[in-house]
Amino acid sequence: MRGTIFITLGLAAVLAHGACGDDTGTGGTGGTGGTNTGVGDGGTETTALAVTVEDEEGTPIAGATCAVQIANGTPVEATTGADGVAAFDLEGWTEPASVSCAMINVTALLGLLPEDVSDGELTLPLETLAPPISPPEMVQVTGSILNPVQTGSDHHFFGVSHAYEMGTWEGSATSYFLSVPKGVPFDLLGYEVTYTNPPAQTMNQTFLAWTVVHHDGLDQNGTLDVDLGATVQPLTAAGTLARPTRADSPFTQDDARMVMHVLDRKETRYVGFGTSTAFTNDGRASYTSESVDSFLTPEQVVTTFQLKTNSYARSFVTLDGYPPSGDLETAFLDAPKVLAPVALVELEGAMVAWDPAAPSPNVIRVTDEAGHSISYYLSEGMTEAELPLLPSAGVDIARDDVLTAAVVHALAEPGSNEANRVAYDQPLSFIVSSE
């Protein structure tokens, strides 16, 4: 299963196109500038800013703490009301500002100027943690793998895939075990694979057999054999994607390679795999694949392509449906090249810089081990960012623990709320002091 980074794109114009109001975006902050409301007590102009905080479904969030910090000044805070709006009257707003809103997680927009804000109104998406789901009662299913094409050979294994906890078993033995929900009908996808140790920047594996097994549900631990002699015919595809070619890109080095999977939209079960991938001399990555469509319709699956390295660097492309054939127009993104920080630093006030000769990031994503997140969205044209002070309330990010961050280059298809192309390089480390 791919280890991707999920990014909410409520500020799609920021994430995909910068904060300049590019009309090709699907929303965001662009427009005619903040609303000038007069002159403050100190003789400086006052700008009104109304920040609306919404969840992933566009529902206003009441009680979120929002902070506006102009350059290196002291943050000004307000709390969202029942309409999800926090109102500010900002004196002397002429330099780039940050707008941060928190309720468990944090969303922050960096490098904002008054002319970037349409009519003094700004909408920020804030990721909400889903309520805990009680796991179903599970039973164990075990069985034999019957009628394999090969046994006992090197570079050879079997797989049985299912969508729940311990969802995929793989091994060289001709018996398997999985956990499935008690009393719930289920399907198993069985396969037999051989593979080679390929040259650099390639991957090769051959699927000798595919099979599908259905069961109406188990009320207690039980057995179910997987017969590879009852084969099903897989869908096949062959195509290419454009890949990064920058000489110092992590994705042009010898340890880079492409892998691909076909999964349900929740990315909990495999229904297909790449069978071969290679980098071509014309700047593309080629693939062949096999997948089984007995379980899910094309609307229920996604195809994921991933450029991997032996380091942290990754680049993902996610497409709707089963793998297409041909030369795809969708291309892998290259990763930003981070210059600073190079060691563990305090999060608030940290300077993050990247090489302007490499692709520019548009979000810095910070997470703790519990899954709490801070998403810093970057305005277009920034080559470095000073991370602002966090809001004084509503932040559940772990303190005094090391946090992991990625500097991300992400794009979404027009109208989409989730990035379908994401690239990032080495992780950064931060700490938030409890003092």
VEXPAKE-743024 format. One record per residue (C-alpha): residue number from 1; x, y, z; residue in one letter. Coordinates in pm, whole numbers, plus 32768, in hexadecimal, padded with zeros to 4 digits. Example, Ala and Ser with C-alpha at 12.3 -4.5 7.8 and 13.67 -1.06 7.14 Angstrom:
<rs>
R,1,84CE,7E3E,830C,a
R,2,8557,7F96,82CA,s
</rs>
This chain:
<rs>
R,1,8000,8000,8000,m
R,2,808F,814F,7FA4,r
R,3,8102,8236,80B7,g
R,4,8082,837A,8030,t
R,5,8037,84C8,80C2,i
R,6,7EC5,8532,80B7,f
R,7,7E8D,86A6,807D,i
R,8,7D40,8759,8095,t
R,9,7D21,8855,7F7B,l
R,10,7C1B,8946,7FFD,g
R,11,7D1B,8A51,7FA2,l
R,12,7D51,89BE,7E4A,a
R,13,7DC5,8B09,7DBA,a
R,14,7ED3,8B15,7EC2,v
R,15,7F3F,89AD,7EAD,l
R,16,7F37,8989,7D34,a
R,17,7F6E,8AE8,7CB4,h
R,18,7FE3,8BCB,7DCE,g
R,19,7F25,8CDB,7E85,a
R,20,7F15,8DCA,7D60,c
R,21,7DAE,8D8B,7CF6,g
R,22,7E01,8CC1,7BBD,d
R,23,7CB3,8C86,7B12,d
R,24,7D10,8B24,7AB5,t
R,25,7CF1,8AB9,7C21,g
R,26,7BBE,8A1D,7CBC,t
R,27,7B9C,8B13,7DDA,g
R,28,7C71,8BCA,7ED5,g
R,29,7CE7,8D22,7F29,t
R,30,7D1D,8DE6,7DEA,g
R,31,7C5F,8F23,7DA2,g
R,32,7C46,9095,7DCA,t
R,33,7CFC,90D1,7F13,g
R,34,7CA4,90FB,8082,g
R,35,7B9D,91F2,80F5,t
R,36,7C2C,933B,8173,n
R,37,7B5D,93AB,829E,t
R,38,7C09,94F1,82F3,g
R,39,7D21,956A,83D0,v
R,40,7D7A,94CE,851F,g
R,41,7DCF,9580,8663,d
R,42,7F3D,958D,8606,g
R,43,7EF8,9639,84BA,g
R,44,7F2B,94FE,83ED,t
R,45,7E31,946B,82FC,e
R,46,7D55,9352,837D,t
R,47,7CF8,922B,82A2,t
R,48,7BCD,914D,82F1,a
R,49,7BFB,8FD8,82BF,l
R,50,7AED,8ED1,82F4,a
R,51,7B75,8D6D,8308,v
R,52,7A7B,8C52,82D5,t
R,53,7AE8,8AFD,8355,v
R,54,7A46,89CA,82B9,e
R,55,7A6E,8852,82D4,d
R,56,7AA4,8763,81B0,e
R,57,7931,876E,8158,e
R,58,7921,88EB,8157,g
R,59,786D,88FF,82A6,t
R,60,78CD,8A30,837B,p
R,61,7997,89DE,84B4,i
R,62,793B,8AA0,85ED,a
R,63,7A34,8AD3,8707,g
R,64,7B73,8AC2,8638,a
R,65,7C8D,8BA7,86A6,t
R,66,7D1C,8C7B,858D,c
R,67,7E54,8D55,8594,a
R,68,7EDB,8E57,84A0,v
R,69,804E,8EA7,84BA,q
R,70,80D8,8FBE,83DF,i
R,71,824A,8F8B,8392,a
R,72,82F6,8F58,84E2,n
R,73,81EE,900B,85AD,g
R,74,8113,8F95,86C9,t
R,75,7FF1,8EB5,865A,p
R,76,7E8E,8F3D,8674,v
R,77,7D8F,8E32,86CD,e
R,78,7C17,8DFD,86A5,a
R,79,7B2C,8CD5,86D1,t
R,80,7A37,8C62,85C8,t
R,81,78C8,8C89,8616,g
R,82,77A3,8BA8,85BB,a
R,83,77CF,8C14,844E,d
R,84,793B,8BA3,8452,g
R,85,79B9,8D0A,8429,v
R,86,7AD1,8DB2,84EB,a
R,87,7ADF,8F2C,84AF,a
R,88,7C18,9002,84BB,f
R,89,7C67,9175,8498,d
R,90,7DD8,917A,843B,l
R,91,7EA2,92B9,8461,e
R,92,7FC0,9300,8375,g
R,93,7FA3,91C4,82A4,w
R,94,809E,91FF,818F,t
R,95,8192,90DE,81BC,e
R,96,8152,8F68,8188,p
R,97,807B,8ED1,8297,a
R,98,8023,8D77,8310,s
R,99,7EC1,8D09,8363,v
R,100,7EAA,8BD3,8441,s
R,101,7D72,8B27,84C3,c
R,102,7D69,8A06,85BB,a
R,103,7C77,890A,8644,m
R,104,7D3B,87CC,8689,i
R,105,7DF0,87F1,853C,n
R,106,7E7A,8934,84AC,v
R,107,7E61,89D5,8355,t
R,108,7F41,8B01,830C,a
R,109,7F66,8BDB,81D8,l
R,110,80BA,8C83,81B8,l
R,111,8129,8DB1,80EC,g
R,112,7FD0,8E51,80D5,l
R,113,7FB0,8FBD,8066,l
R,114,7E74,9096,806D,p
R,115,7E59,908D,7EF0,e
R,116,7E4C,8F10,7EFD,d
R,117,7D02,8F15,7FBD,v
R,118,7BBA,8F3B,7F08,s
R,119,7AE0,9049,7FAA,d
R,120,7B81,900E,80FB,g
R,121,7B01,8EA8,8111,e
R,122,7BD1,8D6D,812E,l
R,123,7B66,8C01,8151,t
R,124,7C4D,8B04,81F6,l
R,125,7C10,898C,81F5,p
R,126,7C58,88DD,833E,l
R,127,7C82,8766,8348,e
R,128,7BAD,86BE,844F,t
R,129,7C04,8574,84EF,l
R,130,7AFE,846C,84A4,a
R,131,7A4F,83DF,85DA,p
R,132,7ADE,8290,8647,p
R,133,7A35,8169,85A3,i
R,134,7A02,8031,8671,s
R,135,7AAF,7F18,85B7,p
R,136,79D1,7DF1,8558,p
R,137,79F4,7CA9,860E,e
R,138,7AEC,7BDB,8548,m
R,139,7B1C,7A68,850C,v
R,140,7C45,79BC,846D,q
R,141,7C37,790B,8320,v
R,142,7D4C,781C,82BF,t
R,143,7D7A,7734,819B,g
R,144,7E56,768D,809B,s
R,145,7EC5,7718,7F4F,i
R,146,7E6E,7608,7E55,l
R,147,7EF4,75BA,7CFA,n
R,148,8012,76B3,7CE8,p
R,149,80CF,76CF,7BA2,v
R,150,821D,76BE,7C5A,q
R,151,8291,7660,7DB8,t
R,152,83D4,767D,7E76,g
R,153,8486,7761,7D80,s
R,154,854A,789C,7DCB,d
R,155,84B2,79EF,7D80,h
R,156,8354,7960,7D9C,h
R,157,8231,79A7,7E85,f
R,158,80B8,798E,7EB2,f
R,159,7FC3,7A99,7F1D,g
R,160,7E63,7AA4,7FAB,v
R,161,7DC4,7BFD,7FBE,s
R,162,7C9F,7C74,808E,h
R,163,7C25,7DCC,80F7,a
R,164,7C2E,7DBC,8273,y
R,165,7D34,7DAF,8386,e
R,166,7E58,7CD6,8317,m
R,167,7DC5,7D15,81C0,g
R,168,7ED3,7C6F,80EF,t
R,169,7F9D,7B36,8132,w
R,170,80D2,7AEF,8060,e
R,171,81CF,79D9,8087,g
R,172,8278,78AB,7FEF,s
R,173,81AE,77AB,80B7,a
R,174,8080,76FD,801D,t
R,175,7FA1,775D,8142,s
R,176,7F23,78B2,81B0,y
R,177,7E68,7960,82CB,f
R,178,7D97,7A9D,82D7,l
R,179,7CA0,7B4A,83BE,s
R,180,7B45,7B99,8338,v
R,181,7A0F,7C38,83DB,p
R,182,792E,7B40,848B,k
R,183,77F1,7AE9,83CD,g
R,184,783C,7BCB,82A2,v
R,185,7855,7B44,813D,p
R,186,79B1,7B6C,80AD,f
R,187,7A84,7B2E,7F79,d
R,188,7BEF,7AC6,7F61,l
R,189,7CD6,7B13,7E40,l
R,190,7DE8,7A0D,7E18,g
R,191,7F1D,7A2C,7D3D,y
R,192,8069,7984,7CF4,e
R,193,8199,7A52,7C95,v
R,194,82FF,7A26,7C25,t
R,195,83F2,7B4A,7C19,y
R,196,8554,7B9E,7BB2,t
R,197,8663,7C7C,7C41,n
R,198,865A,7D7A,7B27,p
R,199,8757,7E83,7ABC,p
R,200,8746,7FDE,7B57,a
R,201,860D,80AC,7B17,q
R,202,853B,7F7D,7AB3,t
R,203,8446,7E86,7B52,m
R,204,83D0,7D34,7ACD,n
R,205,82DD,7C33,7B56,q
R,206,820C,7B2B,7AA8,t
R,207,80B4,7AC2,7B23,f
R,208,808E,794F,7ADD,l
R,209,7F28,7936,7B56,a
R,210,7E05,7A03,7BDC,w
R,211,7CCF,797D,7C89,t
R,212,7BA2,7A01,7D4A,v
R,213,7AFB,7950,7E70,v
R,214,79AF,79BB,7F0D,h
R,215,7923,795E,8063,h
R,216,77D2,79BB,80FC,d
R,217,7872,7A06,824D,g
R,218,7907,7954,8379,l
R,219,7873,795A,84D9,d
R,220,79AE,78BF,856A,q
R,221,7B0F,786E,84FD,n
R,222,7B06,779D,83C2,g
R,223,7BBB,771B,8291,t
R,224,7BA2,777A,8124,l
R,225,7C8E,76F5,801C,d
R,226,7D05,77CE,7EFC,v
R,227,7D15,7708,7DB8,d
R,228,7E03,77A4,7CBE,l
R,229,7D8C,76A3,7BC0,g
R,230,7C41,775F,7BA9,a
R,231,7CDF,7881,7AF2,t
R,232,7C43,79CB,7A8E,v
R,233,7CBA,7A9C,796B,q
R,234,7D53,7BE9,79D7,p
R,235,7D34,7D37,792B,l
R,236,7E7E,7DA3,788F,t
R,237,7F04,7EFC,783F,a
R,238,8046,7F97,77BB,a
R,239,80A5,8105,77B3,g
R,240,8198,821A,7813,t
R,241,81A3,8354,78E9,l
R,242,8290,847A,78D1,a
R,243,838B,847E,79F0,r
R,244,847E,857F,7A7F,p
R,245,85C4,85A6,79C0,t
R,246,867C,86AC,7A92,r
R,247,87DE,862A,7AC4,a
R,248,87DE,8653,7C3F,d
R,249,8679,85E0,7C70,s
R,250,8659,84BA,7D5F,p
R,251,8585,8414,7C52,f
R,252,869C,8404,7B50,t
R,253,8793,834B,7C31,q
R,254,87E4,81DA,7C13,d
R,255,8713,817A,7D43,d
R,256,85D3,8211,7CB0,a
R,257,84C8,8130,7C1F,r
R,258,8353,8130,7BDD,m
R,259,8252,804B,7C7D,v
R,260,80DA,8042,7C46,m
R,261,7FA7,7FB5,7CF1,h
R,262,7E32,7F9F,7CB0,v
R,263,7D64,7FCB,7DED,l
R,264,7C0A,801F,7E6B,d
R,265,7BD5,8192,7EB4,r
R,266,7C19,8161,8026,k
R,267,7D65,80C0,7FC4,e
R,268,7D24,7F92,80A0,t
R,269,7D2E,7E7A,7FA1,r
R,270,7DFB,7E29,7E70,y
R,271,7D4D,7DBD,7D31,v
R,272,7E76,7DE7,7C47,g
R,273,7FEA,7E27,7C29,f
R,274,80F2,7E9F,7B39,g
R,275,81A1,7D7D,7A8E,t
R,276,82C5,7E42,79FD,s
R,277,8344,7FA5,7A0A,t
R,278,8474,8050,7974,a
R,279,8502,81A9,7930,f
R,280,851A,81F3,77BD,t
R,281,861E,82CD,7711,n
R,282,8519,83CD,76A4,d
R,283,84C9,8440,7805,g
R,284,83A5,835A,784B,r
R,285,8358,8232,792C,a
R,286,82B9,8102,7889,s
R,287,81D8,8001,792E,y
R,288,810E,7EC7,78F5,t
R,289,8006,7E53,79ED,s
R,290,7F07,7D49,7A42,e
R,291,7DCE,7D77,7B16,s
R,292,7C8E,7CBB,7B66,v
R,293,7B40,7D6E,7B40,d
R,294,7A61,7C64,7BE0,s
R,295,7A39,7D2C,7D24,f
R,296,7A1F,7E99,7CCE,l
R,297,799F,7F78,7BB6,t
R,298,7A8A,8077,7B18,p
R,299,79E2,8187,7BEA,e
R,300,7A49,80D0,7D28,q
R,301,7BBE,80B5,7CE1,v
R,302,7CF1,818C,7CB0,v
R,303,7E3B,8144,7C07,t
R,304,7F6C,81C7,7CBE,t
R,305,80C4,81FB,7C26,f
R,306,81E8,8244,7D0D,q
R,307,834E,82AC,7CCC,l
R,308,8417,821F,7DEF,k
R,309,857C,8247,7E66,t
R,310,8647,81AE,7F7D,n
R,311,8629,82FC,802C,s
R,312,84EE,83B5,8099,y
R,313,84A1,8445,7F41,a
R,314,8358,83E0,7EA0,r
R,315,8280,8455,7D80,s
R,316,811B,83D8,7D4F,f
R,317,801D,83DD,7C38,v
R,318,7EBC,8367,7C87,t
R,319,7DC3,8324,7B6F,l
R,320,7C56,82C1,7B82,d
R,321,7BFD,8164,7B0B,g
R,322,7CC8,803B,7A90,y
R,323,7E18,807A,79E5,p
R,324,7E00,811E,788F,p
R,325,7EDB,80C9,7766,s
R,326,7FA4,81B6,768D,g
R,327,807C,82E7,76C9,d
R,328,7FD0,839D,77E5,l
R,329,7FBE,8519,77F1,e
R,330,7FDA,8516,796D,t
R,331,8144,853C,79DB,a
R,332,81FF,84FD,7B1E,f
R,333,825B,8633,7BE4,l
R,334,83C3,866D,7C4A,d
R,335,8419,86A5,7DB8,a
R,336,8486,87ED,7E54,p
R,337,85F0,87FF,7EC7,k
R,338,85F2,886A,8034,v
R,339,871A,893C,80AA,l
R,340,86B4,8985,8213,a
R,341,868D,8925,8326,p
R,342,8797,8817,8334,v
R,343,8761,87B3,84A1,a
R,344,8650,87A0,85A8,l
R,345,85CB,88FF,85EC,v
R,346,84AD,89A6,86A5,e
R,347,8379,89AC,85C5,l
R,348,8303,8B0D,8615,e
R,349,83E5,8C03,8564,g
R,350,849F,8AF7,849F,a
R,351,8526,8B5D,834B,m
R,352,84E0,8A64,8234,v
R,353,8595,8AA4,80ED,a
R,354,85A8,89ED,7FA3,w
R,355,8670,8A06,7E62,d
R,356,85C0,8AEF,7D6B,p
R,357,8660,8A2B,7C4D,a
R,358,8590,88F9,7CAF,a
R,359,8415,88E3,7CB4,p
R,360,8373,89CB,7DB1,s
R,361,82A3,8932,7EC8,p
R,362,8148,89AD,7F19,n
R,363,810F,890B,806C,v
R,364,81DB,88A8,819C,i
R,365,8132,8788,8250,r
R,366,8189,8745,83BF,v
R,367,80FF,8617,847A,t
R,368,8124,856E,85C9,d
R,369,810A,83FB,8614,e
R,370,7F99,841A,8672,a
R,371,7F44,84A2,8519,g
R,372,7F0F,860E,857C,h
R,373,7F81,86F7,846A,s
R,374,7FEB,8858,8416,i
R,375,7FCB,88B6,82A7,s
R,376,8086,89F1,8241,y
R,377,8013,8A62,80E7,y
R,378,8118,8B34,8030,l
R,379,80D4,8C5B,7F4B,s
R,380,815B,8C4F,7DEB,e
R,381,82C0,8CC6,7DBA,g
R,382,833B,8C87,7F1C,m
R,383,849B,8BF9,7F37,t
R,384,849A,8BE2,80B2,e
R,385,839B,8BF1,81CA,a
R,386,83AD,8C50,8337,e
R,387,82B2,8B79,83F1,l
R,388,81CE,8C54,84C6,p
R,389,816C,8C31,8632,l
R,390,8057,8B34,8666,l
R,391,7F01,8BAC,86DF,p
R,392,7EF1,8BB8,885A,s
R,393,7DD1,8ABC,886C,a
R,394,7D48,8997,87A6,g
R,395,7E99,88FB,8750,v
R,396,7EAF,878A,87AB,d
R,397,7FFE,8749,8700,i
R,398,80ED,868D,87E6,a
R,399,81D7,876F,88A9,r
R,400,833E,871A,890B,d
R,401,8333,85F8,8813,d
R,402,83E5,85F0,86C4,v
R,403,82F6,8643,85A9,l
R,404,832E,85D5,8443,t
R,405,82F4,86C1,8320,a
R,406,8300,86B2,81A7,a
R,407,8328,87D0,80B1,v
R,408,822E,8775,7FA5,v
R,409,81EC,87C6,7E38,h
R,410,8082,8766,7DEF,a
R,411,7F85,8798,7CDA,l
R,412,7E17,873D,7CB1,a
R,413,7D40,870D,7B82,e
R,414,7C4C,8830,7B4A,p
R,415,7B1D,8806,7C29,g
R,416,7BC2,86FE,7D04,s
R,417,7BDD,871D,7E7D,n
R,418,7D05,8632,7E9C,e
R,419,7E5D,8648,7E04,a
R,420,7E91,8549,7CF0,n
R,421,8003,859C,7CD0,r
R,422,80E9,85C1,7DFC,v
R,423,8264,85CB,7E1C,a
R,424,8347,85FE,7F48,y
R,425,84AF,85C5,7FB0,d
R,426,8569,859D,80FB,q
R,427,84AA,85C3,8243,p
R,428,84DF,86E7,832E,l
R,429,84D5,86D2,84AA,s
R,430,8437,87D1,8593,f
R,431,83D9,87EB,8700,i
R,432,82D1,88C0,87AB,v
R,433,8332,891B,890C,s
R,434,8229,88FD,8A1B,s
R,435,82AC,8A3C,8ABF,e
</rs>
